Amino acid sequence: MGLYIMHILKHRSGRRSFRRVIPEELRPFCGGKTELKVSLGQEGSQGFHSRYEAAAQAYEVMIATAQRKLDGAFDALDPPRIAYLAELFRSQSLEEDDLARYDLGERELYQNVCADLEARGAPAANWSGDPVRRWSEKARETTEMMLAVYRDLRAIGDHEGLRSLWEDEAGYLIEASDLVVDTSQVEAMGLLYRALNDAAISVCEDKLRRLDGDHVPTPTEPTPVAELDRAAPAHKRSLSLLTIYDGYAAAQGLSPGVRDEWRRYIERLIQFLGHDDATRLTPEKLMEWRDDLLAQPSRKGTSRDPVTVRDKYITSVRAALAWAVEERMLHANPATGVIVRTPRKARLRDPDFTAQEAKAILSATLAPASPRVAASHARARRWIPWLCAYTGARVNEFSQLRKEDVQRVDGIWTVRITPEAGTVKTKEARVVPLHEHLIEQGFLTMVEAQSEGPLFYEPERQRVEGDSNRHFKKVGERLAEWVRKEVGITDPGIKPNHAWRHTFKSISYSAGIEERVVDAIQGHSPKTTGRRYGKPSVKALAEAIAKVPRFEVGALGSVPTRPEPPLAALSSSRGSGSS
């Protein structure tokens, strides 16, 4: 055994144990233990030496920690360590949720096997109920209940309640991290309790997203502060926020528009901080920035929307720092527990167009454009609202449409919405059949008359070079402005471009089109894992779009005169009217 022999205890059975005495003066700091004893198994068995080395290392760590406690050499419970402990809690909590789901998967597999055996004539298995559904319902009920508790504690600032709830967990995390902390420091411990409570809110929200079918990965455990301090020389410990963001944007493959927009938010944070060092960033500073953003007016002079602060400013920072943690550039993400309260807004109307609004827009497309309007924009004004009305696609997915994207597939005229032409939110190309009413109006004739390339904008007219300044975005902005100022759809409760997506969703529901098919037409990501398997054929999509009733407006037909009728009243049965 060589050097190992002095700490090995031999048993008559042939097993071996690691055994080492703890110095008497350190025993009060080791739970009163007099020695550390760890079973190693049979000498020479697989993993024997690894188990010995692990036991020896555990002893050294325990003794070193106890000695520091004896000497009063405490670790500072500073913002980096607090952020580390909070992120460690979050990572471990989501990992526990993963394990629960794995066990559930095993039970589900067994249940399927039993069902298959019963179908083959085997005796019925002793299985009652649906454990998967029961687990899901119980998990949701428990998570929602705990989320309400955590949010209430955060909202009212109940310091005693936070201490009572998180004191034991904080002690466990500190001990497991081999930290020596002076727990009598009330203010520092209070910050830790609050950080753990914020992390628990994030965990609950992620668990509910998982139960809703979203993919929420479990983050890797953060690197301990001490390891980062040892690994980085003093002159290299600063880390640029912009460097982190640029690395994150490249790794994620962000679209040029989102990339540049989010970078401006990072620059705004740097301006607020007065420095560009991510290692100096704390949750408290981010909260100050959040409050400053909410207090300052927007460029339009109005109060900045909390949703904008949450989904743009804070989200961009949180995502970039999370990537830095995954890449071991930072030990923890200080943005994890930064929450932006978003009061529920009064909803005064549905987000889709009324029949009168849709009629007004589609009728206006038939009016001759002013000679001062560029030919490409005149085409956009004439056709994009109709394309959106019959597909529910995004306006900018059509504003970037090229002549070569209009194709005949399996005998069906389609448009191909592809990232090759510009930006597609899902980053996936899709083929969408054309409604026969579009063809009857002469859409294909218009396409045939154009040169290869974009149909609704002219690239050579782009004044500013750069991927993020794509001219097709201006097409969408000008269409929205036209709907507001010229067509007269001024209700602030409606979004003049995005409302077509809601309108198509409502019409497709009334037409009895399967939701999975509607999602495929509109480019919505599948809501569940099961829906990611297979996709509707072009023929199936065409049959679905054929169920969408025609919009009969202006010179193309008549509409009911009843004020604000339901959407179904806007369209008559297919085949009526003329182009």
N, C-alpha and C positions, 0 to 999 in steps of 0.2 A: 504493500500500500504506500510505501515511501512516506512523504510528508503528511499524507492523509491520516496516518495511524493515530496521531495524538488526539484527534477529535472524533474517532469512530468507536461506537459501542457495538460489540458483537453479541448476538443472541444465539441461544442453543439451537434454534431452528435454522440458523444459517443466515438470517436476515441481519442487516446492518442499519444503524441509526447514527445520524450526526448528533453529537452531544457536546455542548460547551457551556461552562459555568459563567454566570453573569456576576461581575464584581458587586460586592455587597452594597457599596454606596450608590450604585446605579439601579438597584432593584426597585426602589419606590417609583422610578420613572419608566419601568418596564412592566407595569401591572403587577408588581410583587413577585414576579417569576425569579426563581433561583438559577435556572438554566434554560437554554434553548435546545429542544430535542425534536428532531425531524426524521421520520422513517425514510430509508433509502432503498429498501427492497433487498433482494439477493445480490451479493457481491458479484460483479461481472455481468449482471443483467443489463438489458438494453436501457440506456438512459441513466445508469447508476452514477456515472461521473458528473453528468449534467445536474442531477438532483443534489449531489454533494456541493457543487459549486454554487448552486442557488441558495442552499442552506447556509453556506459560509458567508455569502454576500449579505443575506438577510441578517445574519448575526452582526456583521460589521456595521450595517446601516442602523440597526437597533441600538448598538452600543454608542455609535457616534451621536445619534439623536438624543439618547439619554444623557450623555456627557454635556451636550449643549444645554439641555434643560437644567442640569445641575449647575452649570456655570452661568445660567441666565442669558445665554447668547441667543436671543430671539430673532426669528426672521421677521422682517418688516411686512406687515399686512398692508402693502401699498396697492395702488390701482392695478398694476400688472399682475400681481398675485391674486387679487380678488377676481380679476377677469379670467385668469387661468382656472381658478377653482370653479367659477360659474360655468365656464365652457366644458370643464371636465364633468361636472354634474350633468350638463345637457347631453354630452356624448354618451355617458353611461346610461342615462335614462332612455334614450332612443335605442341604444343597443339592447337594453332589457325588453323594450317593446318588440324589437326584431326577434328576440329569442321566443317571446310569447307567441308571435305569429308563426315561427318555425314549428313549435310544438303543436299549434293549431293545425298547421298543414299536415303534420303526421296523423292527427286524428281524422282529418278530412279524408286523407288517403285511405285510412283503415275503413272509414265509413263507405267509401266508394267500392272498396274490395268486397265488403260485406254485401252491399247491394248487388254487385255482380254475381256473387255466389248464390244469393237468393233467387236471382233471375234464372240461374241455371238449375234450380230445383233443390239446392242445398237447404238445410234447416235454417230458419230465420235466426239471424244474429241477435245477441242480447244487446240491442242498441236502441235507445229511446231518444226521440227528439233530434234536433239539429244542433250539434255542439258549436258549429261554426257561427250560425246565426245568433245563438245564445251568447257566445263569447263577444261577438261584435256589438250586440245591443248593450250588454253589460259594460263593455269597455267604453262605449260612447257615453252611457249614463254616468259612469264614474268620472271620466275625463271632463265632461261638461260641468259636473258638480265641483270638482277640484279647481277647474279654471275660474269659476265664479268666485271661489274662496280666495284664490291668489290675486285676482283682479281687485276684489274688495279691499284686501290688505294694502295693495299698492295705491289704490285710489284715496283711501282715508289716512294713509301714512301711520298705520298702527304699529309703532315700534315694538311695543311689548308683545303684540300678536306675532310679529315677524320673528322675534327672538324665540318665543315659545315654539313656533312651528319649525324653525330652521336651525336651532342650536345644536341638536344632535347630529343632523346631517352635516353641518359645518365642521363639527368635531371629527366626524368620520373622514371627511375629505381632507382635512388638514393632516390627520394622522396617516392616512393612506398615501399622501404626497410627501411624507417624511419631512414636514415642515414643523418648526418649533415656533409657535405663535403665543404671544402674551394675550390670553383671552380676556384679561381684565381691561383691555383697551376698549371701552364701550363704543366709542365713535367708529373705530375701524371695524369692529365686529358687526355693528349695525349696518355699515355699508356692505359687508359680506352677506348678511341676511337678506338685504334688499336685492343684491345681485342674484342670489340663489332664487329668490321669489320671482324675479324677472325672467330668469332662465327657465323656471318651471312653467311660466306663462307661455314661453316660446315652445317648450316641449309639448304642452297640452294642445296648442294650436297645430303643431306638426302632427300629433297623433290623430286629431280630428281630420286633418287633410288626408292622412293615410286611410282613415275609415271611409272617406269620401271617394277613394280610388286614386288619389294623386300619388305620384312617386316622390317620396321624401327620403333622400339618402341619409344614412347615419354618418355624422361627421367623425373623422378620426380624432383620437384623443390628442389634446394640445400638448405641445412640448413644454415640460416644466421650465419655469423661469430660470432655475439654477443651471439647467443644461444649456439654455441659450446664452446665459452669461459666461459660462465656461467656453462655449464654442466660438464666441465672437470676441475678438480683441476690442479694447476700449475705443480705439479710433474707428472701428467699423460697425459700431452698434446702431448708428442711425440708419434709417431706411426710408427712402423717398416714397411718399404716398402716390405720386404720379408714376413712379417706376412700378409700383405694385399694380396700379390700375392698368397701365399699358400692357403689363404681362397678363393680367386677368382678361382684358379685352381680346388680346391675341389668342389666348388659350380657349376662350369661349366662342370665338368666331362671331363676335357681335357685328351686327350690320353697321355700315358706315355711319348712318344717321344716329343710331343709339349710341355707338362708340363715342362720337364727338359730343353728343348731348350730355352723356354721363360724365365725360371728362370735364366739361364745364362745371358740373356740380362738385367734382373733386377740387378743381381750382378755386371754387367759391369757398370750400371748407378751408383750404390752405390760406386763403386771404383772411378768413376769420381767425384762424389759429395764430397767424403770424410766423408760421414755420411749416416745413414740408417733411417732418419726421414722424413716421407712423409709430415708432416705438414710444413716443411721448404722448400719443393720443390716449385719452381716458374716456370712460363712459360719461363722466361728469361734463367734460368738454363738449362731447357730442350732444348732450342734453342742452347745454347752453346754446350751441349752434342751432339746434332744433327750435328752441324758444325764440332765438333771434330771427330765424326765418319766418316763424309764425307772427312775430310782432311787426316785421318790416312789410310795407306794401309791395305788391307785385309791380311789374312794368306798366300795367294798365292803371295803377293807382288804387286798386282794390285790395282787400285783405287776401293774403295768400291762402289757398285752399289747403287744409291739413292733409287731404288725400294726396295732393301734389308733393308736400313735404315728405310724407311717408313713402309713397310709391316711386318717387324720383330721387330726391336728395338722399334720404337715409338708406333707401334700398341700394343705390349705386355704391355707397360707401360700405355697407354691410357685405354686399356680394364680393367686392374686391378684397376686403380684409379676410373674408372666409376663404377665398382662394389662397391668400398668403399663408393662412394657418395650415391649409392642406399641403402646401408646398414647403412647410417647415421654415418659412421666412419669419413668421411671427408665432409667438407662443399661444396667443388667445385673441379672440375677436372682441374688441371693446364695444362694438355696435350691437352685439347680440341682444342685450336687454334694453336697448333704447326704443321706447314705444312712443308713437304719435297718436294721441286720442283723436278719433274722427267722429264727431257727432253725426248722428243719423239725420240726413236731410229730408225735408218734407218733399214727398213725391206728388206733384200736382197733376201728372198725366202719364200715360204710357209712353215708352221710348220709341215706339214705331209711329210712322206717319198715319194720320187720319186719311180717310178716303179723299177728302177735299184737298189736303196738302199734297198727297201723291198726284192727284189730278192736276193741280196747279203746276207742279214741277214738270210732269211729263207733257202737259199741254204747251208749256213754255219752250220745251225743246224743239217744237215744230215751227216756232216763229223764226223768220230769217234773222241771221246774226248781222250786226252792224258791220259795214265794210272795214271799220277800223279794227275789228277782231281778227287775229291771225287765223288762217285757214285751219291749222291744227287744233286750235282751241275751239273754233266753231264746230269741228267734228266731235271734240270732246263733249261740248255742251249738248250736241244733238244725240249722241249715242251712249255715253257712260251712264246717265241716269236710267236708261232703259236696260242696259246690261246688268246694272245693280238690281233693278226691280225684278228681273227674271232669274237671278242667280243668288242674290244676297251676298255676293263677294264684296271685298273691300274696294273702295273707290281707287286707291292707289295701286291695287292689283290690276285694274283696268287702265289706269292712266299710263302705265308702262307697257301696255300691250303692243306687240309688234305684228306686222303683216304675216310673218312666218309662223306666228303662234295661232293663227286661224287655220285649222286643219280639218280634213275629213278623216275620221277614225271609225273603222268598221261600218262605213257607209253613213256615218252620222257627222254632221257639221258641229265642230267643237271649238272652244278656245282653250289654249294651254297656258295656264298661269304658272310661271316658272321663275325661280331665283335668277336664272340666266338673264332675264329681262330687267331685273331690278331687285326690289325687296319683297319677300314673301314671309309673313310672320312666322309660319311654321317651318320655314326653310325647306319645304318639300314642294315639288312640282305636282300639279294636279290638272286633270282634263275635265272641263265642264261643258256639257252639250248646250247648244244654242236653242232657245225657244223658237218655235216656228214663226211666231209673230215678229221676231227680230228679222228673220230671213225675208218674210213677206214685205217688211218695211224697206228692204234694200240694203241691209247691213253688209251682206257679202259683196254686193255690187260696189259699195263704197270701199271696202277693203281691196278689192281687185284693182281699183283705180289708183291706189297708192303705190309708192315705191317701197322697196324693202326697208325694214326698220320700223321705228316707233310710228304708231298711227296718230297719237294725240299730242305729241310734242316734237319739237325739232331740236336735236342735240346741239346743233351748231349755234343755237340762240342762247345757250347757257353762258352766262356772263362770268361766273366764278368757277374755277376748276376745283375738282375734288369729288371723291366718291360720295361724301355726305351731302352734297349740294345737288342731288339729282333733280333734273328739271321736272320730272313727272310729279314730284311732290307739290310743285307750284301749281300744276294742273288741278290737283285736288283742292288746294287752298282757294284757287280762283273759282272753282265750281261752288264751293261752300259760300264764298262771298256773293256769287251770282244768285244763289238760292235765297240768301238773306236780303240783299239790297234790291234785286230786280224782280225776283219771283214774289218776294214779300213774306217768306216763312220766317218770322222774327221771334217766335216763341222761344225763350231761353231754355225751356224744358226739353227741347228737341235738338239733336245734333244733325245738321243738314246732310252730312255724308253718311255717318254711321247708322242713321235711322233706317236706311234701306235693309240692313242686315236683320234688324228686329222685325221690319215689315215682312220680309220674306219668310222669317221663322213663323210668324203668325199665320200667313197665308198657307204655308205648307202644312201646318197643323190642321187647318180647316179642310185642306184637300186630302188629308189622311195619308200623308207621306211619312214613311218610317223615319224616326229621328236619326238613326245611323246614316241613312242616305242623305238627309238634309245636312248633317255634319260634313259628309264627304263633299257635297256641292259647295258649301260655304268655306271649307277649309278649317273647320274646328277640330282640335285634337280630340282623339277618343277619350271618353270619360273614364273608361275602365280598361283593365288589361285585356279582358276578353274581346273588346271591340277593336283591339289593335291587330287581331288575327284576321287576315283576309280583308278585302274591300270590295264595294259594289262595282260591277262592271260598267263600262260606258253605256251599254244598252239599258242597264237598270237605272242609271242616272238620267238618261234621256226619257225613259218612261215616267220617271218621277217629275221631271220638269214639264213634261207634256200635261201633267195633271194641274199645273198652275194655271188658273184662269187668265184670260187676256185682260190687260189694262186697256179699256176702250175710252179714249179721251180725245178732246179737241176734234181735229179733222179726221181722226181715225175711228170715231164712233160717238156714242152718247153715254152720259153717266146719269145716275139717279140725281134728282134735284133735292132730295131730302137732306137737310143740313147735318153735317158730321155723321154720315152713316158708317156702319162697321166696315172693315176692310173687304169682307166678302162681297159687299154691295158695289164696290168699285169695279169689279170684274164680272162680265157676263160669261155664259158658258162658252167653251172653246168652239171655234168655228163660226161664231156670230161676228158681225161687223166686217169691215174690209180694211185693207191697208192703203 
